[in-house]
Amino acid sequence: MPVQALFKPFHLGALELPTRVVMAPMTRSFSPGGVPNSKVIEYYRRRAAAGVGLIITEGTTVGHIASNGYPNVPQFFGDAPLAGWKKVVDAVHAEGGKIVPQLWHVGSVRRIGTEPDASVPGYGPSEKLKDGQVVVHGMTKQDIQDVIAAFAQAAKDAQSIGMDGVEIHGAHGYLIDQFFWEGSNQRTDEYGGSLANRSRFAIELIQAVRAAVGEGFPIIFRFSQWKQQDYTARLVQTPQALGEFLKPLSDAGVDIFHCSTRRFWEPEFDGSELNLAGWTRKLTGKPTITVGSVGLDGEFLQFMVNTDKVAQPASLENLLERLNKEEFDLVAVGRALLVDPDWAQKVREGREQDILPFSREALMTLV
């Protein structure tokens, strides 16, 4: 199967990508003090230089007291972090690539003791107590407005430093997803109850981001059925329910949906071969990004624990077939690109035998 489908340009309004290869967002924790440094700049530059059309940065936290959940992740607020990101943007653009930040709030995943202010608990849709102590602060309507404002400001800052769009992280059991999910959203106001109500926070947030950046600045929205807390969870069970969930998000201002799955080749619903990105494109008419173990024979879950397993490069035939049929528009590559910055170039040149395998060791350094 010719690999050309991966290396055709993609156009959406003012966004012009040289290839269909997208670097998936992957937390790397190499930004002490929340500031992307010279190693981070070089990490992204190398991927753009080797033919990645669009880089989606690792999750980068918005300007809210509880947005961060992990040490050494980059921020997307404050003079020093934004100056660091500006250098990343300039380096990627110099190589002919495009880049968007993934804007992130971890919500109730945050634990007391986490930087930057160890006294701040997680924030979530519903309050959670443990031994009489608040471990998750149930968000007030003012808190909701504060977080929405933080995302809007981050998007505006992204635009002002020359980013090519933004991705809003609405997946994987983090804050926006916690509102979607009945298990974590027990609210009785207009932000809880039906899935339409549980989507209100995301809809208002997307609308605020759109208002902050104006028309024509791409907004990507990442969502998932599965959660970090429950890999078998399903937000919706049928194509009709998926359509009802996505339409208000699409109408609010999403330009591209990034459909997170663990394995891109798995059908989303019985009776159709389409994956989540395929169904999303069909139902919304918007471009989609597929993702999930692209280019490797072992999925990421195996590497969440200490293991000496190695994921070897895998055939792209199924992926290329689907891309040629326009099941989806763009392909996000995660671990294969994390370990091998030249992955796209090697695929393009037919040098699959030179692609590096992935092991947990790759997580320990930025290459």
Secondary structure as UniProt FT lines:
FT   HELIX           3..7
FT   STRAND          10..12
FT   TURN            13..14
FT   STRAND          15..17
FT   STRAND          21..23
FT   HELIX           32..34
FT   HELIX           38..49
FT   TURN            50..51
FT   STRAND          54..61
FT   TURN            65..66
FT   TURN            71..72
FT   HELIX           79..94
FT   TURN            95..96
FT   STRAND          98..104
FT   HELIX           107..109
FT   TURN            112..113
FT   TURN            118..119
FT   STRAND          122..124
FT   STRAND          128..130
FT   TURN            131..132
FT   STRAND          133..138
FT   HELIX           141..160
FT   TURN            161..162
FT   STRAND          166..169
FT   HELIX           175..180
FT   TURN            182..184
FT   TURN            190..191
FT   HELIX           195..198
FT   HELIX           200..213
FT   TURN            215..216
FT   STRAND          219..224
FT   TURN            228..229
FT   TURN            231..232
FT   HELIX           239..252
FT   STRAND          256..260
FT   TURN            264..265
FT   TURN            270..271
FT   HELIX           276..284
FT   STRAND          288..291
FT   TURN            294..295
FT   HELIX           300..303
FT   HELIX           317..324
FT   TURN            325..326
FT   STRAND          330..333
FT   HELIX           335..339
FT   TURN            341..342
FT   HELIX           343..348
FT   TURN            349..350
FT   HELIX           352..354
FT   HELIX           360..364
//
